Amino acid sequence: MTPPASSLVPPRILVVDDEPQIHRFLGPALAASGYEPMRAEDAASGLQLAATRSPAAVLLDLGLPDLDGQDVIPRLRAFTAVPIIVLSARDGETAKVDALDAGADDFVEKPFALAELLARLRAALRRAAAASGQHAPAPLIRVGELEMDFAARVARVAGAPLKLTPREWDLLAALARAGAGRVVTQRQLLNAVWGQAHGENSQYLRVYIGHLRQKLGSAATLIRTEPGVGYRLGFPE
Amino acid sequence: MSADPATGPDTRPDPDALLALAAREGHGRLKVFLGASPGVGKTYEMLTEARRRALGGADVVVGLAETHGRAETAAQLAGLEVLPRARLPHRGQMLEEFDLDRALARHPAILVLDELPHSNAPGSRHPKRWQDVEELRAAGIEVWTAMNVQHLESLSEAVARITGVRVTETVPDHVLTGADAVELIDIPPAELLERMRQGKVYRPDQAARALKGFFREGNLAALREMALRRTAERVDADLTGYMRANAIAGPWPAGDRVMVLVGSDTTAEGVVRHARRIADALRAPLVALHVEQPGKPGGDPGAALRLAEALGAETETVVETDLPRAILAAARSRNATHLVIGRSRPRLWRRLTGRTLSAVLVRRASDFALHLVPNPTAAGRPRPVPERRRLPAWMAWASVPALVLAATAVGHAIDERVAEGSLGMVYLAATVAAAVSFGALHGLAAAILSFLVWNFLFIEPRYTLTIDGPQEILGAVVFGSVALLLAGTAGRLERTAFTAQARVFGLRRLVEFSRRLGAPMDRAALLALIAEEAQRVAGCSCCVLMPMSGEDLPGLGLPRARRADDTELIIRAAAPAAAEPDEASLAAARWAYAKGRASGWGTDTLPATAWQFRPLPAAQGVAGLVGLRFAERSEPLDTERQRALDALLDQAAIALERIELMEERALAAARTEADALRTTLLTSLGHDLRTPLTSIRGSLETLRTMGEALPPAARADLILAAEEETARLARFASNILDMVRLESGQVALRREEVDLPSALEAAVERAEHATGRQVQRRLGPHLPAASLDPVLLDQILANLLDNALKFSGAAGHVAILARREGAGVAIVVEDDGPGIPREDLGRVLDPFYRASRTDRVAAGSGLGLSIANGLARAMGGQITAESPVRDERGTRITVRFP
């Protein structure tokens, strides 16, 4: 529960939710975790705060009185790459997929566990920091036991190289580049590996993920399935 | 029809003389006491008369009398000799039966034997009692008997249709027509019903049941008319109303039917109206017939036909050159009894030769009543109804020698002046005339006769039938060939014309059918129409069979359900209504349904069955079957009918499919709507449950994991938040329970006098305390004390205030008003929030309605209004919603209690 290291100023976290009760506990919880919470009860003030106060991350509720949260994401993305974690009370995977496709980084479902929300938040902030630090893709990515050497196009598990087909490599690379713990939707994966035309063939994806897991052996659990949504590599601790 | 009119007491012939007569003939008389229904007093009347005769010294014996436990009737038996009944053993039981042998041995002058339609017990000599009666009469015994009209064989069909009760015990019509006397026992239905209620007919428990079933006034009236018709052609005016009220399905099969000929001139409409009046007077259905004559100039009969349709007549158009024949054929096929035609003013020569339409009809329509209707609107000279020159058959044949004779006369006159070969031309002319006028056979006959006469009289050597010289032979050969060719051509032409006419007829019928199919109707009506039309085209009983579907399972309104091995085929429609395939035929039907091919009579499959089944093709497989019951040993359908029937079935199948698609679409729409509602409901519930749960969980988790790091005030607030949210969750849960209770109608009311100001104040204070906001109060003076359930009222107010506070937002204003409205009271809750979209105002009181998107508004607000509405209704009140209130904003909810 330590605040992110090496920051003198506590990172600002913008919470956009119309339920005052949510702010009531998230505010103290974020403050106690070393963040500076900012409160917005509708989309308009949320967007304004995001533009003027440059938060480090946005927690966004999808059900807002003035604008659908779904439509808030592209507006945010228009001017900032800030990590967006969606707080969703909605059933169904489509809402999550839509939000992720629209540019959200992650989601938690209400009622969520506070510990999980904070872990996702930390992971998102880390990814953002890594991404802002270097614009060129990292030549080497490590997630748990898995090591991806992009220069050599080799993946190793505990030092032992894996025999991957080009597709399998592409798939694993897409997951790894998204950042450890970040959800990548099926559509995003399909587009990245197979191209636009295959955006709907989730069947391919299941087969290749199956192969990958077999080849990863002891590291197979690194590829985590978000049912109906997509996959993520590794999990926020 | 009964041969004898009702025999009144005064007109009854001298019995002794009749007895003597009967004895001379060696055949006993039969007297039938005819009633319209049980309970009219037949037995009573019969026994009373028997007693009178016995007192007068006649040898009267009662063979059997059913008193049905009626005391009045039983009393009439006193003093009469009653034959003991025979006892027949049957399956371990003793059955009592009329003792025919004892009656024959006793040989009374008059034997009274009740219940003519009775079926004898097994083991009796005759299966039916009327056969006993025949034997008794053959033995010279006069028999008095009683029966109800519905037992008459020819009426059982109609009776079944009217009353829904099928009579199994029937008496052949000839028994009644052969009766020497028929006495009608007639009481009005109302009186009979009264007697039934008094328990004079049946025991009270049976009577109650009977009054609900068979003994409905309509049934009785219909039966009574049958009895009246059977005994005398009398009419009970009371009946008209009942029959008009459509309680009786279909036309009266044994009754009259009026057919009116609709011409194409201006007088046609007058004739139609006149025919309607005649049909009304006869209470008979009306058919309007228009005959289109090819080659004759004709106006448009459309207006007259439309009028006929408007007057409730069925219309039919036929194409036929021979008007009288067309009329008679149509009248016979429609079972018309009355023909109505306009009185035309034909040309003088037609009148002189007796070839007017009316004259022809009078000659040929001997089995119809013919009505010649004056032309009231005959402005100017009406076009005479056209008719074709057509001679009777014998005249046609007589014309052949006459023509030849005329040719001979001409030939004789010009003989010597022209070459003898040219005389052949004269005979050729006669032959052609005969062939064209009368047909192929006549032409052939004329040709042969002409040739013989020509040869005999004019060809050398004359006065012999021999031919000399090549010129004569050539002439004879040419003459013969030309004559034969002509005759054949004429005959072919006639046949072609006939076929074409039949085809046009079929097409017209089809067009008419498809027009009727186009009318919006439900499936049952369509199936009935198909059966009816198939009956008309095929000229036999028809039914429509469909597989059983899910909707049949409740078993309501099913005509007849039959067990089947794989497919349940059900008779959905039949024409006539009683047409029903037997078990063996149904096996053929199942085959036809499974294979999609015709089966049964006249086909390759199960040809021994009485019915033929043809499939109604559908997009997938077979939609149903049309069953046709052809008469025994009837000819297979001719090609034209076959074709017409096929076309009919195709049309029917398409119409059926259309209706099915429509039904499916309606069902799908309903399902979609239900799905959408369910989704909304689930989303609503999910949102309303999750939001407080998130707060509670988050607050508690924050306290647990980082409580030490929080200032005491924040800790206290988190505990309070968890508490409040728990309360909110509890309220939501109770709202759901209320909703369920309201939906299932389980709201118990405890009304008491409620002091409105204090009740409102309490509710407002609680709402203010919960939200920390102010609610404006504007209570009118002189509020009446209302008799309401205080708990429910409080719930209503809490819901309305909660709703208004939520919808108006944190900065909004909420006001509550109460005022007197007449004897009642109105409570108004108003806010200045965004209001309710106009299109949603109507649904705002529905369960789980939420303005705009389901999860954009504050949690828990989905149920409040509809619960308040339900509670108010439970107390006899009403809630209305208005929006916007002012400046395009605000919502006003008004609760009114009477």
Interface residues (C-beta under 8 A of the other chain):
Chain A: M1 D18 E19 Q21 I22 R24 F25 L26 P28 A29 A32 S33 L62 G63 L64 P65 D68 A89 R90 D91 K110 P111 F112 A113 L114 A115
Chain B: L682 T683 G686 H687 R690 T691 P692 L693 T694 S695 I696 R697 G698 S699 E701 T702 T705 M706 A709 L710 A714 D717 L718 A721 E724 E725 R853 D855 R856 V857 A858 A859
